[in-house]
């Protein structure tokens, strides 16, 4: 029996197991989830789960990878929309990313492990390179750099800051909830607030560094 994810997608039994696993992983998290929990949710026995996916870890990896692929596929139209400004794109992408992480709290740990283990293979699996290569948002960013003469700092710093501000609270989720004495609902409310705050902070960084502001519209041509 092959475990290729493309073939598994076409098997109704495997798909039912994955749907059940998504629900259990989302509600309990990877560590607290038992293979038996997934089997009971799917209505199958444990032997059948092991036959299709070998282990809880393998099933988790497949689901998280598919979630990443679905997310990146979903934002493809956004980053390649010529009528949406760079600032608007950043606001939309940040909002989509936070919404995805709220529904997949274990995803950051999966991504970090994959990046640490084999970053090149991970990028190829999720199709990240193909989506960003020659994209309109990449051209808009280049255009923005040239128009505002940003040459005294590597713009990659801004990308790192955006990703860090999005992901870190989810990685530190248990610590934040413990120190602030808040529940999941309150934590999610904080994350929703960050959807509005992160673009403001990035804009403030640009202004502080270069004394400029992101324009409302931006050409996608150099």
Backbone as CSV, one residue per row, in Angstrom:
resi,resn,N_x,N_y,N_z,CA_x,CA_y,CA_z,C_x,C_y,C_z
1,UNK,0.839,-1.198,0.000,0.000,0.000,0.000,0.871,1.243,0.000
2,UNK,0.665,2.119,-0.983,1.475,3.330,-1.049,0.966,4.373,-0.079
3,UNK,1.846,5.257,0.346,1.466,6.328,1.256,1.636,7.678,0.585
4,UNK,1.718,7.692,-0.733,1.830,8.942,-1.464,0.583,9.781,-1.216
5,UNK,0.774,11.069,-0.842,-0.358,11.906,-0.458,-1.320,12.142,-1.612
6,UNK,-0.819,12.144,-2.853,-1.698,12.347,-3.998,-2.685,11.202,-4.126
7,UNK,-2.201,9.987,-3.938,-3.068,8.815,-4.022,-4.020,8.777,-2.832
8,UNK,-3.514,9.156,-1.646,-4.346,9.130,-0.460,-5.543,10.067,-0.602
9,UNK,-5.352,11.175,-1.307,-6.439,12.129,-1.472,-7.602,11.515,-2.243
10,UNK,-7.304,10.535,-3.082,-8.329,9.936,-3.924,-9.026,8.756,-3.253
11,UNK,-8.619,8.413,-2.054,-9.203,7.290,-1.336,-10.170,7.827,-0.295
12,UNK,-11.443,7.422,-0.367,-12.460,7.965,0.525,-12.196,7.614,1.992
13,UNK,-11.672,6.410,2.242,-11.379,6.016,3.620,-10.275,6.881,4.209
14,UNK,-9.209,7.073,3.418,-8.098,7.915,3.871,-8.570,9.345,4.105
15,UNK,-9.437,9.832,3.234,-9.936,11.199,3.367,-10.779,11.353,4.631
16,UNK,-11.595,10.345,4.937,-12.404,10.378,6.161,-11.506,10.403,7.395
17,UNK,-10.410,9.648,7.336,-9.469,9.627,8.465,-8.823,10.995,8.633
18,UNK,-8.440,11.612,7.515,-7.800,12.926,7.590,-8.761,13.993,8.110
19,UNK,-10.011,13.932,7.688,-11.012,14.895,8.172,-11.188,14.765,9.679
20,UNK,-11.275,13.521,10.150,-11.407,13.277,11.589,-10.162,13.743,12.330
21,UNK,-8.991,13.464,11.763,-7.733,13.851,12.405,-7.613,15.366,12.508
22,UNK,-8.039,16.080,11.472,-7.996,17.548,11.517,-8.822,18.069,12.695
23,UNK,-10.009,17.486,12.861,-10.878,17.931,13.952,-10.231,17.665,15.316
24,UNK,-9.660,16.488,15.477,-9.068,16.125,16.775,-7.795,16.921,17.043
25,UNK,-6.924,17.042,16.021,-5.693,17.822,16.198,-6.015,19.275,16.533
26,UNK,-7.058,19.821,15.890,-7.430,21.218,16.123,-7.944,21.425,17.539
27,UNK,-8.721,20.482,18.048,-9.314,20.642,19.379,-8.365,20.267,20.507
28,UNK,-7.496,19.277,20.271,-6.630,18.782,21.353,-5.158,19.135,21.190
29,UNK,-4.732,19.392,19.950,-3.308,19.586,19.707,-2.632,18.246,19.461
30,UNK,-1.448,18.283,18.884,-0.768,17.043,18.510,-0.424,16.180,19.719
31,UNK,0.164,16.782,20.741,0.659,16.023,21.892,-0.466,15.300,22.625
32,UNK,-1.591,15.981,22.832,-2.690,15.396,23.605,-3.540,14.417,22.792
33,UNK,-3.360,14.414,21.491,-4.147,13.525,20.635,-3.568,12.115,20.624
34,UNK,-4.427,11.122,20.808,-4.024,9.728,20.693,-4.548,9.176,19.368
35,UNK,-3.853,8.169,18.858,-4.321,7.520,17.633,-5.729,6.979,17.826
36,UNK,-6.008,6.497,19.029,-7.336,5.973,19.349,-8.406,7.067,19.221
37,UNK,-8.047,8.314,19.603,-8.995,9.424,19.502,-9.399,9.658,18.044
38,UNK,-8.405,9.602,17.163,-8.677,9.813,15.736,-9.518,8.668,15.185
39,UNK,-9.181,7.450,15.576,-9.915,6.271,15.111,-11.387,6.349,15.531
40,UNK,-11.612,6.743,16.765,-12.982,6.846,17.256,-13.747,7.949,16.529
41,UNK,-13.080,9.068,16.276,-13.719,10.177,15.568,-14.065,9.783,14.140
42,UNK,-13.183,8.998,13.505,-13.396,8.586,12.116,-14.342,7.401,12.003
43,UNK,-14.512,6.675,13.102,-15.367,5.496,13.071,-14.669,4.265,12.520
44,UNK,-13.329,4.244,12.598,-12.552,3.096,12.133,-11.712,2.556,13.284
45,UNK,-11.093,1.387,13.078,-10.204,0.856,14.108,-8.783,1.365,13.900
46,UNK,-7.968,1.242,14.942,-6.597,1.760,14.910,-5.769,1.078,13.835
47,UNK,-6.011,-0.213,13.624,-5.241,-0.955,12.618,-5.407,-0.333,11.233
48,UNK,-6.604,0.156,10.928,-6.850,0.764,9.623,-6.091,2.086,9.490
49,UNK,-6.034,2.854,10.582,-5.263,4.102,10.557,-3.794,3.818,10.302
50,UNK,-3.258,2.823,10.994,-1.846,2.472,10.808,-1.589,1.931,9.401
51,UNK,-2.575,1.247,8.821,-2.441,0.704,7.474,-2.286,1.824,6.446
52,UNK,-3.049,2.888,6.640,-3.008,4.002,5.698,-1.868,4.987,5.984
53,UNK,-1.624,5.267,7.259,-0.716,6.374,7.587,0.493,5.999,8.443
54,UNK,0.563,4.757,8.879,1.723,4.247,9.643,1.798,4.761,11.081
55,UNK,1.544,6.072,11.292,1.666,6.612,12.645,0.910,7.926,12.768
56,UNK,0.706,8.342,14.002,0.071,9.634,14.261,0.920,10.760,13.687
57,UNK,2.233,10.648,13.826,3.142,11.681,13.324,3.030,11.828,11.810
58,UNK,2.980,10.674,11.102,2.881,10.711,9.646,1.573,11.368,9.221
59,UNK,0.493,11.030,9.890,-0.810,11.613,9.591,-0.800,13.118,9.850
60,UNK,-0.216,13.509,10.956,-0.110,14.926,11.307,0.681,15.687,10.251
61,UNK,1.810,15.122,9.835,2.658,15.782,8.834,1.912,15.989,7.519
62,UNK,1.168,14.975,7.095,0.408,15.060,5.841,-0.644,16.162,5.936
63,UNK,-1.352,16.214,7.054,-2.415,17.205,7.231,-1.837,18.613,7.278
64,UNK,-0.762,18.813,8.027,-0.164,20.137,8.132,0.386,20.600,6.786
65,UNK,0.981,19.684,6.034,1.512,20.027,4.717,0.384,20.436,3.778
66,UNK,-0.716,19.698,3.826,-1.870,20.031,2.983,-2.466,21.372,3.388
67,UNK,-2.481,21.673,4.683,-2.985,22.963,5.147,-2.132,24.103,4.610
68,UNK,-0.802,23.906,4.615,0.099,24.921,4.076,-0.127,25.108,2.586
69,UNK,-0.286,24.001,1.863,-0.508,24.072,0.422,-1.812,24.790,0.099
70,UNK,-2.866,24.491,0.863,-4.156,25.142,0.657,-4.061,26.639,0.946
71,UNK,-3.319,26.983,2.005,-3.164,28.400,2.362,-2.442,29.157,1.252
72,UNK,-1.327,28.597,0.784,-0.542,29.272,-0.249,-1.310,29.353,-1.559
73,UNK,-2.071,28.311,-1.862,-2.891,28.348,-3.075,-3.963,29.432,-2.950
74,UNK,-4.490,29.590,-1.738,-5.533,30.576,-1.523,-5.059,32.006,-1.649
75,UNK,-3.780,32.259,-1.340,-3.268,33.632,-1.407,-2.653,33.960,-2.763
76,UNK,-2.594,32.978,-3.647,-1.953,33.200,-4.943,-2.624,34.327,-5.719
77,UNK,-3.951,34.330,-5.724,-4.676,35.386,-6.444,-4.471,36.752,-5.805
78,UNK,-4.298,36.766,-4.490,-4.095,38.033,-3.777,-2.777,38.669,-4.165
79,UNK,-1.699,37.883,-4.111,-0.382,38.450,-4.375,-0.165,38.781,-5.849
80,UNK,-1.024,38.245,-6.708,-0.886,38.515,-8.143,-1.987,39.429,-8.678
81,UNK,-2.672,40.118,-7.784,-3.700,41.073,-8.212,-3.030,42.423,-8.508
82,UNK,-3.017,42.857,-9.758,-2.343,44.119,-10.115,-3.066,45.356,-9.599
83,UNK,-4.340,45.207,-9.221,-5.129,46.360,-8.779,-5.109,46.569,-7.268
84,UNK,-4.420,45.680,-6.547,-4.325,45.803,-5.088,-2.952,46.324,-4.708
85,UNK,-2.920,47.396,-3.927,-1.652,48.013,-3.555,-0.820,47.099,-2.661
86,UNK,0.455,47.409,-2.550,1.356,46.626,-1.708,0.881,46.642,-0.262
87,UNK,0.491,47.812,0.231,0.032,47.911,1.619,-1.212,47.061,1.842
88,UNK,-2.155,47.115,0.908,-3.381,46.318,1.045,-3.065,44.833,1.010
89,UNK,-2.135,44.447,0.137,-1.736,43.041,0.064,-1.175,42.572,1.403
90,UNK,-0.319,43.383,2.002,0.278,43.006,3.287,-0.803,42.847,4.350
91,UNK,-1.759,43.759,4.377,-2.839,43.686,5.370,-3.674,42.420,5.177
92,UNK,-3.994,42.112,3.920,-4.801,40.924,3.627,-4.045,39.648,3.987
93,UNK,-2.763,39.581,3.587,-1.969,38.375,3.836,-1.768,38.139,5.324
94,UNK,-1.498,39.204,6.069,-1.325,39.078,7.520,-2.614,38.557,8.158
95,UNK,-3.756,39.088,7.719,-5.037,38.636,8.248,-5.306,37.180,7.940
96,UNK,-5.037,36.768,6.691,-5.245,35.372,6.299,-4.330,34.436,7.082
97,UNK,-3.073,34.855,7.276,-2.094,34.015,7.965,-2.512,33.796,9.421
98,UNK,-2.934,34.871,10.084,-3.353,34.754,11.478,-4.597,33.877,11.590
99,UNK,-5.550,34.051,10.682,-6.757,33.214,10.704,-6.410,31.738,10.553
100,UNK,-5.445,31.436,9.680,-5.045,30.048,9.477,-4.405,29.473,10.741
101,UNK,-3.562,30.267,11.403,-2.872,29.786,12.596,-3.838,29.593,13.767
102,UNK,-4.868,30.426,13.847,-5.883,30.259,14.896,-6.550,28.891,14.772
103,UNK,-6.728,28.445,13.534,-7.363,27.149,13.296,-6.375,25.988,13.323
104,UNK,-5.077,26.302,13.272,-4.038,25.260,13.233,-2.903,25.643,14.187
105,UNK,-3.162,25.549,15.481,-2.200,26.022,16.475,-0.879,25.259,16.451
106,UNK,-0.901,24.016,15.958,0.331,23.225,15.915,1.136,23.465,14.647
107,UNK,0.575,24.215,13.703,1.244,24.414,12.421,2.619,25.065,12.550
108,UNK,2.807,26.104,13.387,4.139,26.706,13.500,5.226,25.713,13.914
109,UNK,4.879,24.798,14.823,5.862,23.811,15.275,6.198,22.836,14.147
110,UNK,5.191,22.460,13.369,5.425,21.600,12.209,6.349,22.286,11.212
111,UNK,6.068,23.549,10.906,6.871,24.295,9.932,8.311,24.452,10.423
112,UNK,8.476,24.802,11.693,9.825,24.969,12.242,10.620,23.677,12.159
113,UNK,9.975,22.564,12.456,10.656,21.271,12.397,11.043,20.924,10.968
114,UNK,10.124,21.190,10.014,10.409,20.901,8.612,11.533,21.780,8.080
115,UNK,11.525,23.048,8.460,12.572,23.974,8.013,13.923,23.551,8.575
116,UNK,13.920,23.135,9.830,15.164,22.696,10.462,15.686,21.408,9.833
117,UNK,14.771,20.487,9.507,15.164,19.186,8.967,15.619,19.269,7.525
118,UNK,14.793,19.905,6.686,15.119,19.992,5.261,14.401,21.189,4.640
119,UNK,14.985,22.387,4.773,14.312,23.601,4.291,14.028,23.605,2.795
120,UNK,14.955,23.093,1.993,14.763,23.088,0.548,13.598,22.179,0.156
121,UNK,13.563,21.009,0.753,12.496,20.054,0.450,11.146,20.603,0.894
122,UNK,11.107,21.274,2.048,9.861,21.839,2.539,9.342,22.910,1.587
123,UNK,10.224,23.795,1.127,9.826,24.859,0.199,9.270,24.273,-1.094
124,UNK,9.885,23.185,-1.557,9.416,22.539,-2.784,8.069,21.855,-2.571
125,UNK,7.877,21.239,-1.400,6.632,20.528,-1.102,5.431,21.470,-1.099
126,UNK,5.587,22.609,-0.450,4.450,23.523,-0.330,4.300,24.423,-1.544
127,UNK,5.307,24.417,-2.429,5.224,25.227,-3.640,5.462,26.703,-3.397
128,UNK,6.154,27.032,-2.318,6.387,28.420,-1.942,7.176,29.179,-3.005
129,UNK,8.209,28.535,-3.547,9.065,29.185,-4.541,8.288,29.519,-5.798
130,UNK,7.468,28.587,-6.264,6.696,28.802,-7.490,5.691,29.934,-7.330
131,UNK,5.103,30.061,-6.143,4.086,31.079,-5.914,4.700,32.481,-5.871
132,UNK,5.851,32.608,-5.222,6.474,33.918,-5.059,7.313,34.342,-6.258
133,UNK,7.825,33.370,-7.008,8.678,33.690,-8.144,7.897,34.453,-9.204
134,UNK,8.435,35.584,-9.620,7.823,36.423,-10.659,6.411,36.871,-10.297
135,UNK,6.086,36.925,-9.008,4.756,37.366,-8.589,4.674,38.889,-8.642
136,UNK,3.450,39.398,-8.712,3.251,40.844,-8.757,3.672,41.503,-7.452
137,UNK,3.425,40.825,-6.317,3.828,41.423,-5.043,5.342,41.576,-4.954
138,UNK,6.085,40.633,-5.539,7.548,40.744,-5.553,7.972,41.936,-6.398
139,UNK,7.304,42.127,-7.543,7.614,43.268,-8.397,7.226,44.576,-7.728
140,UNK,6.094,44.569,-7.020,5.670,45.770,-6.305,6.676,46.149,-5.220
141,UNK,7.199,45.143,-4.542,8.181,45.430,-3.488,9.458,45.999,-4.083
142,UNK,9.909,45.431,-5.198,11.096,45.960,-5.873,10.866,47.407,-6.302
143,UNK,9.682,47.648,-6.851,9.317,48.988,-7.306,9.322,49.967,-6.136
144,UNK,8.775,49.492,-4.999,8.716,50.322,-3.800,10.123,50.670,-3.311
145,UNK,11.008,49.709,-3.333,12.390,49.916,-2.896,13.077,50.962,-3.778
146,UNK,12.884,50.835,-5.100,13.521,51.744,-6.044,12.946,53.156,-5.921
147,UNK,11.615,53.263,-5.886,10.958,54.567,-5.832,11.345,55.357,-4.593
148,UNK,11.505,54.650,-3.481,11.800,55.336,-2.218,13.277,55.273,-1.834
149,UNK,14.084,54.745,-2.762,15.539,54.740,-2.587,15.958,54.110,-1.263
150,UNK,15.384,52.957,-0.990,15.742,52.242,0.229,16.968,51.386,-0.063
151,UNK,18.119,51.922,0.232,19.345,51.184,-0.068,20.291,51.108,1.121
152,UNK,19.838,51.602,2.272,20.715,51.581,3.440,20.363,50.470,4.417
153,UNK,19.380,49.623,4.044,19.030,48.487,4.886,18.464,47.381,4.001
154,UNK,18.805,46.146,4.322,18.298,45.018,3.558,16.792,44.882,3.799
155,UNK,15.966,44.983,2.749,14.505,44.895,2.930,14.046,43.564,3.509
156,UNK,14.919,42.558,3.481,14.559,41.256,4.039,14.272,41.367,5.536
157,UNK,14.826,42.416,6.176,14.555,42.628,7.596,13.060,42.826,7.842
158,UNK,12.393,43.512,6.929,10.969,43.753,7.088,10.185,42.454,6.972
159,UNK,10.604,41.601,6.041,9.959,40.302,5.872,10.110,39.471,7.145
160,UNK,11.313,39.469,7.717,11.558,38.720,8.959,10.672,39.260,10.083
161,UNK,10.568,40.584,10.159,9.752,41.187,11.212,8.282,40.808,11.082
162,UNK,7.765,40.827,9.851,6.360,40.476,9.625,6.093,39.040,10.060
163,UNK,6.930,38.110,9.571,6.747,36.693,9.911,6.866,36.471,11.415
164,UNK,7.853,37.128,12.031,8.076,36.953,13.472,6.890,37.449,14.286
165,UNK,6.356,38.610,13.916,5.240,39.173,14.668,3.970,38.345,14.520
166,UNK,3.859,37.644,13.393,2.699,36.777,13.193,2.852,35.469,13.962
167,UNK,3.989,34.820,13.803,4.156,33.449,14.287,4.473,33.341,15.774
168,UNK,5.318,34.244,16.296,5.802,34.065,17.671,4.691,33.919,18.705
169,UNK,3.620,34.737,18.679,2.574,34.568,19.696,1.961,33.170,19.693
170,UNK,1.896,32.536,18.521,1.330,31.190,18.455,2.313,30.154,19.014
171,UNK,3.600,30.378,18.806,4.600,29.491,19.389,4.597,29.626,20.920
172,UNK,4.433,30.864,21.375,4.433,31.129,22.823,3.031,31.061,23.421
173,UNK,2.101,30.473,22.700,0.697,30.410,23.119,0.520,29.958,24.575
174,UNK,1.086,28.822,24.992,0.881,28.370,26.387,1.423,29.373,27.401
175,UNK,2.594,29.945,27.114,3.198,30.902,28.045,2.365,32.177,28.140
176,UNK,1.915,32.673,27.006,1.107,33.898,27.001,-0.178,33.705,27.787
177,UNK,-0.866,32.598,27.545,-2.127,32.346,28.252,-1.888,32.159,29.752
178,UNK,-0.763,31.537,30.095,-0.448,31.311,31.505,-0.119,32.613,32.226
179,UNK,0.715,33.434,31.611,1.154,34.673,32.268,0.057,35.734,32.303
180,UNK,-0.786,35.746,31.265,-1.860,36.741,31.214,-3.158,36.223,31.833
181,UNK,-3.160,34.932,32.208,-4.344,34.301,32.811,-5.557,34.448,31.896
182,UNK,-5.382,34.042,30.644,-6.468,34.133,29.672,-6.748,32.754,29.079
183,UNK,-7.951,32.584,28.516,-8.330,31.327,27.893,-8.148,31.420,26.373
184,UNK,-8.537,30.368,25.670,-8.374,30.343,24.215,-9.141,31.470,23.532
185,UNK,-10.336,31.754,24.008,-11.148,32.806,23.401,-10.475,34.168,23.511
186,UNK,-9.907,34.450,24.678,-9.213,35.728,24.883,-7.935,35.797,24.056
187,UNK,-7.240,34.669,23.958,-6.026,34.628,23.136,-6.364,34.905,21.675
188,UNK,-7.428,34.279,21.178,-7.837,34.492,19.790,-8.238,35.942,19.546
189,UNK,-8.843,36.570,20.548,-9.216,37.979,20.425,-7.958,38.844,20.278
190,UNK,-6.930,38.516,21.050,-5.656,39.233,20.926,-5.071,39.079,19.524
191,UNK,-5.152,37.870,18.971,-4.611,37.618,17.645,-5.389,38.393,16.574
192,UNK,-6.710,38.519,16.769,-7.509,39.303,15.834,-7.104,40.769,15.870
193,UNK,-6.752,41.261,17.042,-6.286,42.648,17.163,-4.969,42.852,16.415
194,UNK,-4.124,41.811,16.399,-2.829,41.919,15.730,-2.973,42.018,14.217
195,UNK,-4.101,41.555,13.674,-4.334,41.674,12.236,-4.336,43.141,11.811
196,UNK,-4.781,44.017,12.706,-4.793,45.454,12.416,-3.494,46.137,12.846
197,UNK,-2.894,45.616,13.917,-1.723,46.283,14.496,-0.431,46.025,13.724
198,UNK,-0.229,44.805,13.251,1.037,44.475,12.578,1.291,45.358,11.363
199,UNK,0.310,45.563,10.460,0.562,46.474,9.331,0.936,47.887,9.787
200,UNK,0.327,48.357,10.892,0.659,49.684,11.426,2.101,49.718,11.902
201,UNK,2.529,48.656,12.601,3.900,48.600,13.111,4.921,48.555,11.977
202,UNK,4.611,47.772,10.925,5.526,47.691,9.785,5.632,49.048,9.101
203,UNK,4.505,49.708,8.933,4.503,51.029,8.323,5.325,52.008,9.158
204,UNK,5.195,51.923,10.486,5.965,52.795,11.381,7.455,52.534,11.259
205,UNK,7.831,51.280,11.080,9.249,50.944,10.895,9.800,51.605,9.633
206,UNK,9.018,51.542,8.558,9.452,52.130,7.294,9.591,53.639,7.421
207,UNK,8.632,54.251,8.098,8.683,55.701,8.281,9.890,56.088,9.119
208,UNK,10.112,55.344,10.206,11.232,55.640,11.097,12.569,55.461,10.391
209,UNK,12.671,54.423,9.543,13.930,54.123,8.866,14.186,55.043,7.681
210,UNK,13.124,55.357,6.944,13.323,56.063,5.678,12.524,57.359,5.541
211,UNK,11.744,57.674,6.600,10.924,58.877,6.579,9.981,58.891,5.377
212,UNK,9.351,57.729,5.119,8.435,57.589,3.989,7.204,56.827,4.426
213,UNK,6.190,56.818,3.567,4.977,56.059,3.826,4.627,55.223,2.611
214,UNK,3.948,54.104,2.856,3.481,53.287,1.740,2.383,54.033,1.005
215,UNK,2.457,54.096,-0.316,1.410,54.782,-1.078,0.140,53.952,-1.123
216,UNK,-0.984,54.607,-1.447,-2.256,53.900,-1.551,-2.300,52.984,-2.766
217,UNK,-1.628,53.383,-3.832,-1.555,52.553,-5.041,-0.110,52.422,-5.437
218,UNK,0.207,51.341,-6.113,1.591,51.108,-6.506,1.624,50.336,-7.801
219,UNK,2.435,50.771,-8.736,2.553,50.092,-10.016,3.252,48.767,-9.829
220,UNK,2.899,47.793,-10.647,3.545,46.492,-10.567,4.690,46.374,-11.574
221,UNK,5.028,47.498,-12.179,6.120,47.479,-13.159,7.307,48.255,-12.611
222,UNK,8.513,47.793,-12.951,9.713,48.487,-12.531,9.912,49.748,-13.347
